[in-house]
Amino acid sequence: MAARNGPDSFGWVSRGIHWLMALGLIGALAFGSYLARIEPSFDTLWMYGAHKSVGITLLVLVLIRLAWHRFSPPPVAISAGIPGWQVRAAAWSHRLLYLLMVLVPLSGWVGSSGTGIPTVIFGQITLPAIAPATEFWDTAGFTAHSVLTKALFALILLHLAGALSHVVLHRDATLRRIVRGR
Ligand code: HEM
């Protein structure tokens, strides 16, 4: 089982990070939406800590993923029989997904810094604040977090629809190679 990506295959590193992040992102989107609807209290404090810990882990994972792609580029998208505009739209949606996977946790971290409450990861590592503890940064960070998470959710739905179209319409190896490698 190859770790590195090939010209038409995904190695286990890229596949592992892809599915780990898929699971983590869907979980963080659902759990974050729940957190935004409850009142923060002493009893629910651990939930915020858990969300922050998973969110920062996802930030680290996307940075590892981007670095790994420099070292081991992913295979070229399968485009036989697919209109050029769809291939270009898919490439841009992937770039946008990466941008949001970086900006979403960063905005959460900015908002959390704005509250003045320390961001402690898995109860072990206290991260530095990346914005001043003021009402402005609290509001600006969480407003951005709220808008960007909605954009990320919409793009994940589009990504899923694209993956399904490869299975149902084009019947090619796109989904298979991110599951099994080739
Ligand atoms: C990819 C990672 C992340 C995802 C997908 C995510 C997702 C979400 C979502 C969907 C919400 C609800 C937004 C709303 O509707 O207003 C939320 C809220 C929240 N997020 Fe994140 N988040 C991530 C990372 C982070 C990080 C790294 C932090 C802090 C270090 C953080 C802190 C918070 C807090 C404190 C809330 C609750 C805000 C409130 O009470 O209104 N998030 N998150």
Residues whose N, C-alpha, C, O or C-beta is under 5 A from the ligand:
A	BS01	HEM	L25 A28 L29 G32 S33 L35 A36 H51 K52 G55 I56 L58 M101 V104 P105 G108 W109 S112 T119 H145 S146 T149
